[in-house]
Amino acid sequence: KPNEMRLLKARALEAKGDTHDALAEYENLIPVFAGLEARARYGLLLQQAGHTRQAQDVFSDLLAHARRFNITLESEQDWIRLARQNVVR
């Protein structure tokens, strides 16, 4: 699956400390990735890189997306919880 490979690439870039390229890969992946994992990981990396406002926007968008599409899959619940824990209200 091409998008799964792209997610793996973003995670590998992140793991080796290539934050700039990892952020770019996550950002390009979000519109085409089925599921919330890419959004959540992108938000976490933004936060880690000190882009707090942008990370907050990503987490808020993730939660809005989950509500809009009534995402109830168990496999997505960890990403929803992660976003809730990291969004500032």
N, C-alpha and C positions, 0 to 999 in steps of 0.2 A: 504494500500500500504506500503510494508515494508520500502522502501527508504524514503517515506514521514515521517514515524515514526522515522527513524534514523536521519533525519533532525531535527525533533522536539526534539529528545533527545539531539542532539548537541546544539541546541538553549537553551534548559533548563540547560544544563551543563554550558554554557556561562553565562546565567542569574544568576546562583547561584555562579559565580566566579570561577568555576573549569576550568580555562583556558587550562591547560595541557590536560585534558581529552576531552574538547570540540575541541581543535585543532586536536587531534588524530581522533576523530569521523568525523570531516569535511574532513580531509585528506583521510580517508578510504572511505568516501562517494563519493567524487568527481568522481572517475572513473566509478561509476555505476548510478549516479544521472542524470536523464533526466532534463536538464535545467541548468541555470547559477547561480541560487540562492546559492547553496552550495559553489561554487567557490568564489562568491562575499563575502559571509559571512566569509569564511575562510580567504580571503585576509584582510578584515576589522579587524578580530580578531588578525591576525598576526601583523598588523600595530599597533593596540592598545597595543599588548604585547611587542612592541619594536623590532620586527623582520622585519625591514623596507625593507631590500633587498629581503627577501623571499616574503613579501607582494607584492612588485613590480613585481616579477616574476609571481605570481599568477594573478595579474591584467593584465599583458601583455599576459599571456597565455589565459586568459578569452577572451580578445579582439581578439587574433589570432584565437581562436576556433570559435568565433562568425562570423568572416570574412570567415574562411575556410568553414563553414557550412551554410553561408549566412542566419544567424538567423535574421528573420524579425518579429517574433511574437511580438505583442504589449506587452504581459506579460513578455517578456525578456528584453525589452528596458530599464527599470529602472536599471537592473543589468549592462547592457552595459554602460549606462551613469555613473553609480557609478564607474565602473572600469576606464572609461576615466577621471573622475574627480580626481581619486586617483593615477593614473600612472604618474610618473615623466618622462618627455621627455628630 
